[in-house]
Amino acid sequence: MMNMTLVVGASSGLGRQIALSLVARGDAVVVVARRRELLDELVQEIEAAGGRARAIACDVTDPEQVSRAVALVESTDGPIERLVSCVGGGERTTIDGFRAAQVERMLSLNVMGTANCLEAVLPGMLRRQRGHIVAISSLAATRGLPDAPEYSAAKAALSTLFEGLRIDLKSRGIDVTVVSPGFLRGSMKKKRRPLKVPLDVAAARIVKAIEQRRRTYSFPKWLAWSLAILRCLPPTLADAIVSVVRLRKVRRTQESGASPATAAADRLRLRTVPTTSELAGHPFVADKVLAIGTETAPHRVE
Ligand SMILES: NC(=O)c1ccc[n+]([C@@H]2O[C@H](COP(=O)([O-])OP(=O)(O)OC[C@H]3O[C@@H](n4cnc5c(N)ncnc54)[C@H](OP(=O)(O)O)[C@@H]3O)[C@@H](O)[C@H]2O)c1
């Protein structure tokens, strides 16, 4: 019997690529997002390649819509064996434009969107005493990052939520996998950037982790480890390192001829960069640690 996987956030990006990879390995997929025409194109592509798929347009921040969508799938296509929630995303923000509503938007999309899907599929899985929940979080969950603190906070909430649920669900026959990718490279046509993992590579790694039913999967490893180490450092030092990494990134953006708006926002950000003498006071500041997030960092493909 074919596994039925509900892939949420499948109209573009990582979710679309994961849906294609799962179908290539024999799953049937129900692809969910708001943009119906993109979902229909994806279903056509899957069917043309001999796979089985169905599209459902739905806004996952609305629990009513999600519950109706899941009921429809289970009554016509059979039980949902696996939920892969890729729904989410973030925006670059500035401290001058801070809005509580932005925090709410990030939580609604990145946390509540997945929680609504979980609520809808969970009763069936608990009844059958089997299932698999996959939540796509981010390495940005490891610590609060400047320029997108709302996104970091939302992904941290998502990872922590599923970490907490994992133990109870395991004893009821349901596995949980939390995936935390680093930077992804959307379009295959875009310039190659060593820091960014191409989408097809990311999807292949994630599907492998799904098949192995891993509890967590973070990649690329060098970035996951760097952020984990950063988390263990004293906050003053960790903040200083993040500021220096950002300074380097801003300089690179400026050298590459950024738009006036980006350059102006970056000038504001530079005010928060520590002075060299502030950094020199720290015994652990070494080139190796400061290389986090630079173009010269290794990009490992497993
Ligand atoms: N890109 C990266 O560098 C990166 C890095 C780490 C983690 N991630 C995470 O990976 C996941 C996918 O990212 P991506 O870059 O592939 O993003 P993306 O291309 O923007 O895809 C997001 C998907 O979510 C869907 N979606 C958004 N709001 C929705 C809603 N209210 N209801 C239903 N569907 C909704 C979108 O479709 P519609 O607009 O059609 O609804 C789209 O299919 C996200 O959780 C993101 O946080 C991304």
The ligand as a Gaussian input file, in Angstrom:
#p B3LYP/6-31G(d) Opt

LIG

0 1
 N       14.641000      29.322000       2.236000
 C       15.520000      29.182000       3.227000
 O       16.689000      29.616000       3.136000
 C       15.096000      28.452000       4.472000
 C       16.069000      28.158000       5.449000
 C       15.694000      27.483000       6.598000
 C       14.365000      27.108000       6.783000
 N       13.447000      27.408000       5.826000
 C       12.061000      27.001000       6.077000
 O       11.670000      26.088000       5.066000
 C       10.270000      26.244000       4.794000
 C       10.058000      26.494000       3.306000
 O       10.768000      27.664000       2.969000
 P       10.876000      28.169000       1.449000
 O       12.057000      29.052000       1.381000
 O       10.768000      27.022000       0.514000
 O        9.609000      29.126000       1.386000
 P        8.542000      29.417000       0.240000
 O        9.081000      29.119000      -1.119000
 O        8.018000      30.796000       0.512000
 O        7.406000      28.370000       0.579000
 C        6.512000      28.556000       1.605000
 C        5.297000      27.705000       1.302000
 O        4.341000      27.910000       2.330000
 C        3.089000      28.203000       1.728000
 N        2.313000      29.052000       2.611000
 C        2.666000      30.266000       3.103000
 N        1.668000      30.758000       3.872000
 C        0.679000      29.822000       3.859000
 C       -0.600000      29.745000       4.458000
 N       -1.066000      30.717000       5.251000
 N       -1.369000      28.644000       4.222000
 C       -0.911000      27.657000       3.421000
 N        0.300000      27.670000       2.841000
 C        1.084000      28.751000       3.042000
 C        3.444000      28.901000       0.430000
 O        2.434000      28.747000      -0.526000
 P        1.262000      29.799000      -0.835000
 O        1.888000      31.150000      -0.864000
 O        0.758000      29.327000      -2.167000
 O        0.261000      29.620000       0.237000
 C        4.654000      28.073000      -0.013000
 O        4.228000      26.908000      -0.667000
 C        9.798000      27.384000       5.690000
 O        9.245000      26.873000       6.872000
 C       11.064000      28.147000       5.992000
 O       10.974000      28.861000       7.203000
 C       13.769000      28.065000       4.684000

